Amino acid sequence: MADVPSVVVKIGGSVLERLHPSFYEACVSLQQRGVRVAVVHGGGPVINRLLERSGIRPSFVRGLRVTDAETLTWVQMALAGLVNKDLVARLQAAGAAAVGLSGVDGKLLQVRQKDSSLGYVGEVTGVETALLSALLEKGWMPVTASLGVDEAGQIYNVNADTAAGAIARELHASRMVMVTDVPGIYASPEKKEGVLRTVTPAAVRDLIQNGKISGGMIPKVSAALSCLKGPVREVLIVDGGKPISLDGTKEEGWNGTRIVQEEGADHVVSHLPTV
């Protein structure tokens, strides 16, 4: 996999229903240029709607969904069913050679229970890339729902940011793109102003410590930092509701934050330009 460029694209559930048409075009463009593209997705809002229709009130602890046995059934239906197939269909309509699967298939995402108080929420312990690699080598774009499985065959709900980061690392991807509902990391999050263009892991850790990065952005940057300890050279955080450039090199239409390995940084956090 290392001799052919590959990109892992993670799509947040909160942005799935308002993805800009350029997202699908960008995925197809990368694939047509010979880049191996692997997509990983969540689906929180769809899960919530299904639960509410069933009279189940969603519950979260530290940003993670409490997943009992009944909730897990709906999670599987939403992620591996509704969301996955809708996303595959949209990618195919745009011209992509896409195929849907979940982290359960081929034991792609191997997990253990993260915390008994969370129920069936999995912590990734290993990634089996054989199935993904075979699909990518044949020119397919795998679209993976963030579910995992343990040694006993029990299925678990897995945080999509964590899943994407683990897959990017094991695939030796050159880049991970996190498509979300915010334009990147804000310099002034309280005012939602000043999106930082380029940051290093050290700068990200400082931003977390001083409270500039908090809430739902923490799992995203944590997954990014984990990736950057390995072969991944950069992680892009982009707003999926706006025109998207998945290569992160075109200034026109580019929006978002690039997190780069320390030696690849051109700026320090105090001198970062804003979008």
Disulfide bonds with the S-S distance in Angstrom:
none
